[in-house]
Amino acid sequence: MAPLQLPSSLQDPASPTVFLPLLAPSLLLGIDLLTLTTPQNRTFYGIKDLPPGPHLLYVAETPSHSLRSGFWFFIPEPSSPPALIIRSWDADTSSLIQCPSGSTTEAEQRARLAEVWETGLMPYRQSATNDLAPSQAPDMWTTLTQHVTPFLLTRLLSSSQDWTVTTSSCAAQDRDEIPGLSFDEAREGQERELHMLGIDLTRTWRAGAVGRERTEGAVDRSWALEDLASRLAGEESKGNGKGNGKGNGNEANQGDLEWGGSILGQFEISFLLVATVANFSCLEEWKRILGLVLTCSAAIRRHARFFAEFLGLLLGQLRAADTCVEGGLLDLGDDGGGELKKLLRGFRRTLARAYTADADSGDESSGDGGDGADTDDLDEVSGAMKRLEGWLHQTYGWELGDWFVRRGGLVLEDGEVVEMEVEDPDGEGEDERGEYAPVVVDLRG
């Protein structure tokens, strides 16, 4: 019997669609922050009504399977015909593979699409199986991908056509060294390499810096952050428009060279690849970006809006980790989250010093702190910090302020008063206050 031939108008979907024919049953399938288990009766053929913007589709053989494979794609703004993405399940690699464009297989699957459109395709906003309402998860995904662009995905995955990533994909700086094996031998048989931002928190000063400049660069990582933002803006400016040659749902961001936008985008991608495909290297990159941004001082006043947006994004990520990932993603309760708590406490004090510097400058009439900061911008950072601090306190009982007592008397049940001292309440290691405070010695005399 000859294959069914449909008019081209029926072969094109009525809305942006991911078509997944021949999908095995009982697979864990996730798209963005939504997950489902494919049914046993093989009546599931994909997801329709996809909104514009970046999306991540991933799959695993079982819901508890540790190895996951996924791929990024963009849905452009409404166009004719609507976007159609076709992937087939490959049992040998436990992944979804792409049908060659123009192949007979693709034509057959397009013809089949009209047959299963009404009953075999699930609307995007009805795909949730977690506790979050289906209408909330897509909105949260949109918030968490505001800065994801084709440039960043192409840079990370070294391809403008195939944005595939797996659990075992790894950056060179996160790969374990195996004694007796060369770098190329260790890489043999492994997944594609991820190209991260190259953040090195052990060297955050400019090349050639000595003395005071080097010390300040180690304590205040503003130079490293601004240098990274400048380099990424230059790369994006040179590569703008090269992407994958197709439109996307983030046209406003594709050529967006707003200061620090690429850093925010990498922060978003790293978090989402941890939450979806459980990629360890992306978790390390997420931590490195946190460690870089939250240890800056001078840059807060020069790029206040960037820091306000970063804190708002961090709050959105922590909320998503708490609600969208089964069992939670980050251990922030009890003794967990020590490193993040330390960074936020330090940033809180740094922000307070920025306000003090504004007050000491005596230039309040102009609203400028003298170092490129507008008081309103600092207020925006402070507001974002208060919202983040309030949520952490309400959800996990975190106290980021300095209003606790380090040393004092504790009254026991029998009335006896015992002198107590809290050791390292900030989680910052050695106490560097009082007689242990650092001293600057002028050796020129």
C-alpha positions in Angstrom: 0.0 0.0 0.0 1.4 3.3 -1.0 2.3 5.8 1.8 -0.4 8.2 2.7 0.2 11.5 0.8 -1.2 14.6 2.5 -1.3 18.2 1.3 1.6 20.3 2.6 -0.9 22.3 4.7 -1.7 19.1 6.7 1.9 18.0 7.0 2.8 21.2 8.9 1.7 21.4 12.5 -1.0 23.9 13.6 1.4 25.1 16.4 5.1 24.6 17.3 5.5 20.9 18.1 8.1 18.4 19.2 7.1 15.1 17.4 8.6 11.9 19.0 7.5 8.8 17.0 8.6 5.4 18.0 9.1 6.5 21.6 9.7 3.6 24.0 7.3 3.1 26.9 8.1 3.9 30.6 10.8 6.5 29.7 11.3 9.6 31.8 10.7 12.5 29.4 11.3 16.1 30.5 10.7 19.3 28.7 11.9 22.4 30.5 10.8 22.0 34.1 8.0 19.6 33.3 8.3 15.8 33.4 6.2 12.8 32.6 6.6 9.0 32.1 5.8 7.8 28.6 2.7 5.4 28.7 2.9 1.7 28.2 0.3 1.7 25.3 2.6 3.9 23.1 -0.1 6.5 22.6 2.2 9.4 23.3 3.8 11.1 20.3 5.1 14.4 21.5 4.2 17.9 22.8 2.4 20.6 20.9 1.6 24.3 21.5 5.2 25.2 22.5 5.7 28.8 23.4 8.4 30.9 21.8 11.9 30.9 23.4 14.5 28.4 24.4 13.6 24.9 25.5 15.4 21.8 26.7 14.0 18.3 26.0 15.7 15.4 27.8 15.1 11.7 28.4 16.2 8.8 30.6 15.4 5.1 30.5 13.8 5.1 33.9 12.7 7.9 36.3 15.6 7.0 38.6 18.2 6.5 35.9 21.3 8.5 36.5 22.3 9.1 32.9 20.2 11.5 30.9 20.5 12.9 27.4 18.9 16.1 26.2 19.1 18.9 23.6 18.4 22.6 23.5 16.3 24.2 20.8 14.6 27.5 20.1 11.0 28.1 19.1 10.8 31.3 17.0 8.1 33.9 17.3 4.9 33.0 15.5 5.8 32.2 11.9 4.4 30.3 9.0 4.7 27.4 9.0 5.0 26.7 12.8 8.2 25.1 14.0 8.3 21.3 13.9 11.1 19.3 15.6 11.2 15.5 14.9 13.3 13.2 17.0 13.4 9.4 17.1 14.3 7.2 20.1 17.6 5.3 19.7 17.7 2.4 22.1 21.4 1.8 21.5 22.5 5.2 22.8 19.4 5.8 25.0 18.9 9.2 23.4 16.7 11.0 20.9 18.4 11.3 17.5 17.6 13.8 14.8 16.0 12.8 11.5 18.1 14.0 8.5 16.4 16.9 6.9 14.6 16.0 3.7 14.9 12.2 4.3 12.2 9.7 3.5 11.8 9.1 7.2 11.1 12.8 7.9 8.5 12.9 5.1 6.8 9.8 6.5 6.7 11.2 10.0 5.3 14.5 8.8 2.5 12.6 7.1 1.8 10.7 10.3 1.6 13.9 12.3 -1.9 14.8 11.2 -3.2 11.3 12.2 -2.1 11.7 15.9 -2.5 15.5 16.2 -5.7 15.4 18.3 -5.1 12.4 20.6 -1.4 11.6 20.5 0.2 15.0 21.3 0.0 16.6 24.7 -0.3 20.4 25.1 2.7 22.0 26.6 0.9 23.4 29.6 -0.6 20.0 30.6 2.7 18.1 30.8 3.4 18.6 34.5 3.5 15.7 36.9 5.1 17.4 39.9 3.5 19.4 42.7 3.8 22.7 40.8 0.7 23.7 38.9 1.1 23.1 35.1 0.4 26.7 34.5 3.3 27.8 36.8 6.2 25.7 35.6 6.3 27.2 32.0 6.2 30.7 33.5 9.0 29.9 35.8 11.0 28.5 32.9 10.5 31.7 31.0 11.8 33.7 33.9 14.9 31.4 34.3 15.9 31.7 30.6 15.7 35.4 29.9 19.4 35.5 28.9 19.9 32.2 27.2 20.9 32.8 23.6 22.1 30.8 20.6 25.5 32.4 21.1 25.9 31.0 24.6 24.7 27.5 23.6 27.0 27.4 20.5 29.9 28.6 22.7 29.2 26.0 25.4 28.7 23.0 23.1 31.0 24.0 20.2 28.3 23.5 17.6 25.7 25.8 16.0 23.6 22.9 14.8 23.5 20.3 17.5 23.0 21.5 21.1 23.0 18.0 22.7 24.2 17.6 26.3 24.2 14.6 28.6 24.8 13.9 32.3 28.4 13.0 31.6 29.3 16.0 29.4 32.2 17.7 31.1 34.5 20.7 31.0 38.2 20.2 30.9 38.7 22.0 34.2 36.3 19.6 35.9 37.6 16.4 34.6 39.5 14.1 37.0 43.1 13.4 36.1 43.9 9.7 35.8 47.5 8.9 36.6 49.4 7.4 33.6 46.9 8.6 31.0 47.4 11.6 28.7 44.6 14.2 28.4 43.6 12.8 25.0 43.6 9.2 26.2 41.4 10.2 29.2 39.0 11.9 26.9 38.6 8.9 24.6 35.1 7.5 24.6 33.7 10.3 26.7 30.9 12.7 25.9 31.5 16.1 24.2 33.5 18.6 26.1 31.8 21.7 27.6 33.4 25.0 27.1 32.8 27.0 30.2 33.7 30.6 31.0 37.1 29.8 32.3 36.6 31.3 35.7 39.6 30.7 38.0 38.8 31.9 41.5 42.4 31.4 42.6 43.6 34.1 40.2 41.3 37.1 40.0 43.8 39.9 39.2 45.2 41.1 35.9 48.4 39.6 34.5 51.4 41.4 35.8 49.7 42.8 38.9 51.9 43.0 42.0 51.7 44.3 45.5 48.6 46.2 46.5 46.8 45.7 43.2 47.2 41.9 43.4 46.0 41.8 47.0 43.0 43.9 46.2 42.2 41.7 43.2 42.2 38.6 45.4 39.9 40.2 48.0 37.6 42.1 45.6 37.1 40.1 42.4 35.6 43.1 40.5 38.4 43.2 38.0 37.9 39.5 37.1 34.2 40.0 36.7 34.5 43.1 34.5 37.2 41.5 32.4 35.1 38.4 31.8 32.0 40.5 30.9 34.2 42.5 28.4 35.6 39.4 26.8 32.2 37.8 26.4 30.7 41.0 24.9 33.5 41.0 22.4 32.9 37.4 21.4 29.2 37.9 21.1 29.7 41.0 19.0 31.9 39.2 16.6 29.7 36.1 16.4 26.4 37.8 16.4 24.1 36.4 13.8 26.2 33.2 13.2 24.1 31.1 15.6 22.2 28.3 13.7 20.9 30.6 11.1 17.3 30.4 12.3 15.1 32.7 14.3 14.4 32.1 17.9 12.2 33.2 20.7 14.8 35.4 22.2 15.4 37.8 19.3 15.6 40.6 21.8 18.5 38.8 23.5 20.3 37.5 20.5 22.1 40.7 19.9 21.8 42.0 23.5 25.2 43.3 24.6 23.9 44.7 27.9 26.6 44.6 30.4 27.0 41.1 32.0 24.1 39.6 30.0 26.2 36.6 28.9 27.3 35.9 32.4 23.7 35.8 33.5 22.9 33.5 30.6 25.7 31.1 31.5 24.4 31.2 35.1 21.0 30.2 33.8 22.2 27.5 31.5 24.4 25.9 34.2 21.6 25.8 36.8 19.1 24.3 34.4 21.4 21.6 33.2 21.9 20.6 36.8 18.2 20.6 37.4 17.3 18.6 34.3 20.2 16.3 33.2 22.1 16.3 36.5 25.3 17.5 35.0 28.1 17.8 37.6 30.3 20.1 35.5 27.5 22.6 35.2 27.0 22.5 39.0 30.7 23.4 39.4 30.3 26.3 36.9 27.2 27.5 38.8 29.3 27.6 42.0 32.2 29.4 40.3 29.9 32.1 39.0 28.4 32.5 42.4 31.9 32.8 43.9 32.9 35.4 41.4 29.8 37.7 41.5 29.2 37.6 45.2 32.7 38.5 46.2 32.8 41.7 44.2 32.9 45.1 45.9 33.8 48.0 43.6 31.8 46.5 40.7 28.6 46.8 42.7 28.6 50.5 42.4 29.6 50.5 38.8 27.1 47.8 37.6 24.4 47.9 40.3 21.6 46.8 37.9 23.6 43.7 37.0 23.9 42.7 40.6 20.2 43.4 41.2 19.2 41.1 38.3 21.7 38.5 39.4 20.2 38.3 42.9 16.7 38.2 41.5 17.7 35.3 39.2 19.3 33.5 42.1 16.1 33.8 44.1 14.1 32.4 41.1 16.6 29.5 40.8 16.3 28.6 44.5 12.5 28.7 44.3 12.6 26.4 41.2 15.0 24.0 43.0 12.7 23.8 45.9 9.4 23.3 44.0 10.2 21.9 40.5 12.7 19.2 41.3 11.5 16.1 43.1 13.2 15.9 46.5 14.8 19.3 46.0 17.9 20.1 44.2 20.1 22.0 46.7 20.5 21.1 50.3 19.8 24.4 52.0 18.2 23.2 55.2 19.9 22.6 58.6 23.7 22.5 58.0 23.4 22.6 54.2 24.2 25.5 52.0 27.2 26.6 54.0 29.2 28.0 51.1 26.2 29.9 49.7 25.4 31.3 53.2 28.9 32.5 53.6 28.9 34.2 50.2 25.6 35.9 50.9 26.6 37.1 54.3 29.8 38.6 52.8 27.9 40.2 50.0 25.4 41.7 52.5 28.2 43.4 54.4 29.8 44.6 51.2 26.6 46.2 50.0 26.3 47.9 53.4 29.8 49.3 52.9 28.8 50.6 49.5 26.0 52.6 51.1 28.4 53.9 53.7 30.8 55.0 50.9 27.9 56.9 49.3 27.1 58.7 52.6 30.8 59.6 53.2 31.2 61.0 49.7 28.9 63.9 50.7 27.6 64.1 47.1 24.0 63.1 47.9 22.6 65.9 45.9 23.6 64.4 42.7 22.5 60.9 43.7 25.9 59.6 42.5 28.3 57.8 44.9 31.3 59.0 43.0 32.2 55.7 41.4 29.5 55.4 38.7 26.7 54.3 41.1 23.3 55.9 41.3 21.7 55.7 44.7 18.5 54.4 43.1 20.5 51.6 41.5 22.0 50.6 44.9 18.5 50.6 46.3 17.5 48.2 43.6 20.3 45.9 44.6 19.4 46.2 48.3 15.7 45.5 47.5 16.7 42.3 45.6 19.0 41.2 48.5 16.2 41.8 51.0 13.7 39.7 49.0 16.3 36.9 48.7 17.1 37.1 52.4 13.5 37.1 53.3 12.7 34.0 51.3 15.7 32.1 52.7 14.6 33.1 56.2 11.0 32.1 55.7 11.8 28.8 53.9 14.9 27.6 55.7 15.3 29.8 58.7 18.6 31.4 57.5 19.9 34.4 59.4 22.2 36.4 57.2 22.5 39.4 59.5 25.1 40.2 62.1 22.7 40.6 65.0 23.6 37.3 66.8 25.7 37.2 70.0 29.2 35.7 69.7 29.9 35.5 73.4 27.6 35.7 76.4 26.0 34.0 79.3 23.7 31.0 78.9 21.2 30.2 81.7 20.8 26.5 82.2 17.7 24.8 83.6 19.1 24.8 87.2 19.7 28.5 87.0 23.5 28.2 86.6 24.9 30.8 84.1 27.6 29.4 81.8 29.7 31.7 79.6 29.4 30.5 76.0 31.1 31.5 72.7 29.8 30.7 69.3 32.5 29.4 67.1 32.6 30.7 63.5 28.9 31.8 63.2 29.6 33.1 59.7 31.2 29.9 58.4 34.1 32.0 57.4 37.0 30.1 58.9 39.3 32.1 61.1 38.1 35.1 63.0 39.9 38.2 61.6 38.6 40.8 64.0 40.0 42.5 67.1 43.6 41.4 67.8 43.4 39.1 64.8 42.5 41.8 62.3 44.8 42.2 59.3 47.3 45.0 59.6 48.7 47.1 56.7 52.4 47.7 57.1 54.1 50.5 55.2 57.6 49.2 54.3 58.6 52.3 52.4 59.9 54.0 55.6 
